Amino acid sequence: MFTESLIEAPASVEVVYVGQEPPESWNASVYLCGPTPTDPAEPSWRPAAVAALRSAWNGPGRLAVFLPEPAAGGSYPAYADQIAWEEGAMRRSDVVLFWIPRDMNRLPGLVSNIKWGVWYDSGRAVLGAPPEAERMAYLLHFAEAFGVPVQRALPGAAGAALRAVGRGSRRTGGERAVPLTVWRSGPFQRWYADRRAAGCRLLDARVEWYERAAAPDGAPAWLLTVTVARGDGAAPSVCRLLSAQGQGMLM
């Protein structure tokens, strides 16, 4: 089992804008998913979300917040690069926080529907929408069915995201691709402890499938593809790890 450092790093929040490289390590990560205004006169909701996360995060360590918008004075990358960055950032996030203030005339959020369809059953989603948001019944139905936290105010949605990560857990390098839902599980910790003892290093990971625990005291099931640098200097290896009913195995 992993243990945190006895010397805890102070709480900090680092915003990662579209096109930017993420920090080398973090204790928790949140992706801010939802409609982006195309009209310059329409303010983005994301600065308020960042402010809420800054106010509520008390660490320890770094909270990385991914924004699919450019920094002030910056510009969006090419469309294909934007999509690739977003997909990579969501894959490395512990929580995908959806805020959908849908207005069919000003902010329809149609792409957000597609992303919700990908992430609602990931065990990492939080759904927020103001009461006046339009055409949300279908999303709210599946949030209830899959136990996704739902909030009707943006500060509440930020709070729900941070409750999901709790105190987080420091990860660096390829470890950042293992979300807390898997990182905290006994089967993964045992497997990774064995690899580390053999001098191996985790280069990357991808959750291929996730199913939440059937009971509050149960264990989730998951399938993880990992890329590992071997301690003997041989070429990196790729394998799959499956955990079901609290037991892990190598595929």
KOLTOR-750678 format. One line per field, with one value per residue (C-alpha): residue number from 1; residue in three letters; z, y, x. Coordinates in nm, 4 decimals, padded with zeros to 6 digits. Layout:
# residues N
k = NUM  ... .
r = ALA  ... .
w = Z  ... .
v = Y  ... .
u = X  ... .
//
This chain:
# residues 251
k = 1  2  3  4  5  6  7  8  9  10  11  12  13  14  15  16  17  18  19  20  21  22  23  24  25  26  27  28  29  30  31  32  33  34  35  36  37  38  39  40  41  42  43  44  45  46  47  48  49  50  51  52  53  54  55  56  57  58  59  60  61  62  63  64  65  66  67  68  69  70  71  72  73  74  75  76  77  78  79  80  81  82  83  84  85  86  87  88  89  90  91  92  93  94  95  96  97  98  99  100  101  102  103  104  105  106  107  108  109  110  111  112  113  114  115  116  117  118  119  120  121  122  123  124  125  126  127  128  129  130  131  132  133  134  135  136  137  138  139  140  141  142  143  144  145  146  147  148  149  150  151  152  153  154  155  156  157  158  159  160  161  162  163  164  165  166  167  168  169  170  171  172  173  174  175  176  177  178  179  180  181  182  183  184  185  186  187  188  189  190  191  192  193  194  195  196  197  198  199  200  201  202  203  204  205  206  207  208  209  210  211  212  213  214  215  216  217  218  219  220  221  222  223  224  225  226  227  228  229  230  231  232  233  234  235  236  237  238  239  240  241  242  243  244  245  246  247  248  249  250  251 .
r = MET  PHE  THR  GLU  SER  LEU  ILE  GLU  ALA  PRO  ALA  SER  VAL  GLU  VAL  VAL  TYR  VAL  GLY  GLN  GLU  PRO  PRO  GLU  SER  TRP  ASN  ALA  SER  VAL  TYR  LEU  CYS  GLY  PRO  THR  PRO  THR  ASP  PRO  ALA  GLU  PRO  SER  TRP  ARG  PRO  ALA  ALA  VAL  ALA  ALA  LEU  ARG  SER  ALA  TRP  ASN  GLY  PRO  GLY  ARG  LEU  ALA  VAL  PHE  LEU  PRO  GLU  PRO  ALA  ALA  GLY  GLY  SER  TYR  PRO  ALA  TYR  ALA  ASP  GLN  ILE  ALA  TRP  GLU  GLU  GLY  ALA  MET  ARG  ARG  SER  ASP  VAL  VAL  LEU  PHE  TRP  ILE  PRO  ARG  ASP  MET  ASN  ARG  LEU  PRO  GLY  LEU  VAL  SER  ASN  ILE  LYS  TRP  GLY  VAL  TRP  TYR  ASP  SER  GLY  ARG  ALA  VAL  LEU  GLY  ALA  PRO  PRO  GLU  ALA  GLU  ARG  MET  ALA  TYR  LEU  LEU  HIS  PHE  ALA  GLU  ALA  PHE  GLY  VAL  PRO  VAL  GLN  ARG  ALA  LEU  PRO  GLY  ALA  ALA  GLY  ALA  ALA  LEU  ARG  ALA  VAL  GLY  ARG  GLY  SER  ARG  ARG  THR  GLY  GLY  GLU  ARG  ALA  VAL  PRO  LEU  THR  VAL  TRP  ARG  SER  GLY  PRO  PHE  GLN  ARG  TRP  TYR  ALA  ASP  ARG  ARG  ALA  ALA  GLY  CYS  ARG  LEU  LEU  ASP  ALA  ARG  VAL  GLU  TRP  TYR  GLU  ARG  ALA  ALA  ALA  PRO  ASP  GLY  ALA  PRO  ALA  TRP  LEU  LEU  THR  VAL  THR  VAL  ALA  ARG  GLY  ASP  GLY  ALA  ALA  PRO  SER  VAL  CYS  ARG  LEU  LEU  SER  ALA  GLN  GLY  GLN  GLY  MET  LEU  MET .
w = 00.0000  -00.0729  00.2023  00.1673  00.2618  00.6259  00.5067  00.3241  00.0470  00.0955  -00.0887  -00.4299  -00.7452  -01.0913  -01.3912  -01.7152  -02.0223  -02.3569  -02.5367  -02.2211  -02.0707  -01.7310  -01.4179  -01.3589  -01.0451  -00.8605  -00.5761  -00.7585  -01.0978  -01.2249  -01.5808  -01.6355  -01.9020  -02.0471  -02.3172  -02.4138  -02.5296  -02.8893  -02.8504  -02.6960  -02.5135  -02.3349  -02.0300  -01.9650  -01.6514  -01.5989  -01.4108  -01.1462  -01.1271  -01.0799  -00.8067  -00.6284  -00.6489  -00.5205  -00.2279  -00.1295  -00.1986  00.1186  -00.0069  00.0725  -00.2414  -00.5879  -00.7515  -01.1313  -01.3057  -01.6809  -01.8870  -02.2572  -02.3122  -02.3847  -02.1223  -02.1321  -02.4509  -02.5981  -02.8824  -02.9493  -03.1174  -03.4413  -03.4043  -03.4166  -03.1590  -02.9366  -02.9428  -02.8725  -02.5787  -02.4330  -02.4634  -02.3004  -02.0168  -01.9420  -01.9439  -01.6781  -01.4602  -01.1317  -01.1786  -01.4937  -01.3650  -01.5990  -01.5680  -01.8284  -01.8045  -02.1222  -02.3124  -02.6586  -02.8081  -02.6403  -02.5057  -02.6438  -02.5245  -02.7876  -02.7697  -02.3934  -02.4504  -02.6382  -02.3658  -02.0994  -02.2921  -02.2715  -01.9042  -01.7126  -01.6123  -01.5548  -01.1785  -01.2206  -01.3346  -01.1429  -01.3051  -01.2396  -01.4036  -01.2831  -01.2361  -01.5449  -01.7754  -02.0724  -02.1949  -01.9054  -01.8200  -02.0091  -01.8501  -01.5039  -01.5511  -01.6137  -01.3373  -01.0931  -01.2439  -01.2109  -00.8819  -01.0319  -00.7878  -00.9068  -00.8026  -00.9084  -00.8276  -00.9499  -00.6039  -00.5041  -00.8139  -00.7324  -00.3782  -00.5039  -00.7251  -00.4297  -00.2067  -00.4733  -00.4643  -00.0879  00.0114  -00.3204  -00.3571  -00.5061  -00.8478  -01.0827  -01.4429  -01.5834  -01.2496  -01.3311  -01.5857  -01.3098  -01.1648  -00.7929  -00.8416  -00.9545  -00.7762  -00.4346  -00.4988  -00.3264  -00.6410  -00.8188  -00.5188  -00.4729  -00.8416  -00.8527  -00.5320  -00.6893  -01.0090  -00.8169  -00.6071  -00.9344  -01.0457  -01.2962  -01.3725  -01.4901  -01.8180  -01.9006  -01.8284  -01.9679  -01.8012  -02.0560  -01.8389  -01.4963  -01.2908  -00.9540  -00.6476  -00.6075  -00.2315  -00.0254  00.1268  -00.1992  -00.4461  -00.7968  -01.1008  -01.3668  -01.6643  -01.7051  -01.9873  -01.8591  -02.0212  -01.7953  -01.8272  -01.7075  -01.4494  -01.6615  -01.9376  -02.1825  -02.4089  -02.2310  -02.1961  -02.2355  -02.0398  -01.9081  -01.5466  -01.4497  -01.1077  -01.0282  -00.6883  -00.5221  -00.6899  -00.9504  -01.2266  -01.5155  -01.8655 .
v = 00.0000  00.3527  00.6049  00.9804  01.1844  01.2859  01.6384  01.7594  02.0155  02.3306  02.3514  02.5155  02.5360  02.5376  02.6226  02.4484  02.6236  02.4579  02.3788  02.4004  02.1133  01.9946  02.0063  01.7103  01.6092  01.6717  01.5447  01.5899  01.7063  01.8446  01.9097  02.1856  02.0537  02.2430  02.4901  02.7610  03.0930  03.1826  03.5414  03.7613  03.9505  03.6327  03.5721  03.2252  03.0432  02.8849  03.1719  03.1536  02.7761  02.8196  03.0767  02.8342  02.5557  02.7846  02.8885  02.5345  02.3370  02.2949  02.0260  01.8918  01.9480  02.0673  02.0691  02.0862  02.2423  02.1886  02.4582  02.4019  02.7773  02.9840  03.1963  03.5704  03.7106  03.3639  03.1873  02.8495  02.5837  02.4163  02.2272  01.8805  01.9871  02.1277  01.7973  01.5981  01.8231  01.7968  01.4189  01.3856  01.6213  01.4460  01.1083  01.2340  01.3992  01.2614  01.4448  01.5704  01.8561  01.9336  02.2734  02.3147  02.6442  02.5540  02.8263  02.7018  03.0506  03.1665  02.8593  02.5332  02.3094  02.0404  01.9146  01.8884  01.6298  01.4092  01.4420  01.3652  01.0498  00.9427  01.0230  00.9896  00.6275  00.6706  00.7105  01.0527  01.2766  01.5572  01.7297  02.0894  02.2959  02.5900  02.5225  02.7284  02.5298  02.3966  02.0370  01.8746  01.5996  01.3254  01.4108  01.4330  01.0964  00.9201  01.1132  00.9698  00.6221  00.6100  00.7932  01.1036  01.3977  01.6760  02.0391  02.3378  02.6136  02.6457  02.6689  02.3564  02.1729  02.2725  02.1491  01.8166  01.7751  01.8319  01.5969  01.3322  01.3713  01.4182  01.4748  01.3379  01.1445  01.2646  01.1203  01.2096  01.1296  00.8418  00.7963  01.1050  00.8962  00.6725  00.8437  00.8316  00.5898  00.3287  00.4553  00.4095  00.0537  -00.2320  -00.4402  -00.1537  -00.0598  -00.4168  -00.4540  -00.1220  -00.1893  -00.5116  -00.3296  -00.0572  -00.3127  -00.4627  -00.1235  -00.0581  00.2828  00.3633  00.5586  00.5820  00.4341  00.4367  00.3285  00.1120  00.0236  00.1173  00.0045  00.1569  -00.0608  -00.2183  -00.1501  00.1387  -00.0908  -00.2726  -00.2357  -00.0927  -00.2992  -00.1667  -00.2516  -00.0574  -00.0577  00.0360  00.1097  00.0242  00.0946  -00.2154  -00.1955  -00.3988  -00.1389  -00.3529  -00.2001  -00.0746  -00.3302  -00.2840  -00.4955  -00.4895  -00.5084  -00.6239  -00.5816  -00.7377  -00.8090  -00.6596  -00.9018  -00.8005  -00.9982  -00.9427  -01.0050 .
u = 00.0000  00.1162  00.1741  00.1740  00.4785  00.4917  00.5720  00.2635  00.3017  00.0941  -00.2349  -00.2153  -00.4255  -00.2683  -00.4842  -00.3884  -00.5274  -00.5863  -00.2629  -00.0530  00.1423  00.0162  00.2323  00.4614  00.2734  -00.0515  -00.2646  -00.5944  -00.7141  -01.0450  -01.1555  -01.4131  -01.6481  -01.9415  -02.0436  -01.7967  -01.9472  -01.8708  -01.9939  -01.7195  -01.9927  -02.1013  -01.8792  -01.7420  -01.8538  -01.5116  -01.3376  -01.6093  -01.5616  -01.1863  -01.2493  -01.4826  -01.2263  -00.9483  -01.1628  -01.2573  -00.9369  -00.7341  -00.5027  -00.2641  -00.0652  -00.1534  -00.4953  -00.4648  -00.7643  -00.7966  -00.9687  -01.0435  -01.0102  -00.6975  -00.5293  -00.5923  -00.4453  -00.3992  -00.5735  -00.7269  -00.5110  -00.6118  -00.9386  -00.7819  -00.5213  -00.7967  -00.9829  -00.6657  -00.5773  -00.9267  -00.9340  -00.5933  -00.6848  -01.0135  -00.8406  -00.5978  -00.8610  -00.9867  -01.3173  -01.4867  -01.7005  -01.9894  -02.1528  -02.4263  -02.6174  -02.8020  -02.9859  -03.0805  -03.0458  -02.7238  -02.5450  -02.6869  -02.4026  -02.4546  -02.0952  -02.1356  -02.4088  -02.1613  -01.8996  -02.1578  -02.2451  -01.8804  -01.8186  -02.1460  -02.0746  -01.7003  -01.7258  -01.5621  -01.8493  -02.0167  -02.3152  -02.4106  -02.6825  -02.8892  -03.2620  -03.3455  -03.1158  -03.3081  -03.3412  -03.1587  -03.4083  -03.2232  -02.8885  -03.0423  -03.2103  -02.8791  -02.7071  -02.9608  -02.9374  -02.5584  -02.5179  -02.3579  -02.3571  -02.5897  -02.5736  -02.7821  -02.5311  -02.1739  -02.0098  -02.1999  -02.0765  -01.7177  -01.7684  -01.9025  -01.5949  -01.3635  -01.5604  -01.5078  -01.1286  -01.1064  -00.7459  -00.6253  -00.3020  00.0237  00.1042  00.3837  00.4746  00.2730  00.0981  -00.1101  -00.3020  -00.4406  -00.7496  -00.8130  -01.1037  -00.8491  -00.5365  -00.6969  -00.8099  -00.6316  -00.5711  -00.3986  -00.1885  -00.0711  00.0150  00.1991  00.3915  00.5217  00.6240  00.8011  00.9864  01.1119  01.2429  00.9645  00.8160  00.4647  00.4693  00.1006  -00.2410  -00.5921  -00.9148  -01.0946  -01.3929  -01.5205  -01.8178  -01.8977  -01.9357  -02.2767  -02.2772  -02.1352  -01.8725  -01.7984  -01.5154  -01.5449  -01.4559  -01.2230  -01.0061  -00.6821  -00.4279  -00.0834  00.2526  00.5457  00.9185  01.0989  01.3717  01.6161  01.6190  01.4226  01.1587  00.8442  00.5681  00.1933  -00.0506  -00.4043  -00.5126  -00.8595  -01.0131  -01.3498  -01.5049  -01.1987  -00.9578  -00.7007  -00.5387  -00.3002  -00.4285 .
//
